């Protein structure tokens, strides 16, 4: 965390009101666990390795933020905007991303065990190598990238495809009953919506 970011954080803590304006700041490595950052601005912020376990981030904006290897275990990210954010190898176990926006997110290698994605938009998200075991979905737009390293054991709920499956650099689209079978083969109990309509 650079000195300017530290100063901004101290000023915000002293004010004790409103959301934190951390647009473009470098808070990398900071421990912000269990803080209340509702309606805060982390747009384009550098948050690599930051600890936000158990934090409240309701309606915050993290568009374009770099959250590489960040710890968001159990964090509340309800209605958060994370479009185009980087979540490579981040930990989101047990996090609540209900109705969050994750367009174009790079979540490759992310740990999302038990994460609640219900109603969140996942268009163009990259989940290659991610652990989505026990994750919960509910009518999600699930036009994402996956590979053989993507884990789905115990994942449940319902999604709309298609999914882009990548193997050895070759991409293939999976939709309808084929996507349904692929999720089952990987231990998921996810229902693919619209199968009847596609027949």
TALINUR-V109287 format. One line per field, one symbol per residue. ss: DSSP state (a for helix, b for strand, c for the rest). phi: phi as a letter, one per 40 degrees, with the letter a starting at -180 (. if undefined). A space follows every 10 residues. Layout:
ss: ???
phi: ???
This chain:
ss: ccaaaaaaaa aaaaaccccc bccccbcccc bccccbcccc bccccbcccc bccccbcccc bccccbcccc bccccbcccc bccccbcccc bccccbcccc bccccbcccc bccccbcccc bccccbcccc bccccbcccb bcccbbcccc bccccbbbbb ccbbbbbccb bbbbcaaaaa aaaaacccbb bbccaaaac
phi: .ccccccccc cccccfagcc cbdgcbbdgc bbdgcbbdfc bbdfccbdgc bbdgcbbdfc bbdgccbdfc bbdgccbcfc cbdgcbbdfc bbcgcbbdfc bbcgccbcgc cbcgccbdgc cbcgcbbcgc bbdgcbbafc cbcbcbaccc bbdgcahaab ccbccbbfgb cacbafcccd cccccbgcbc cccgccccc
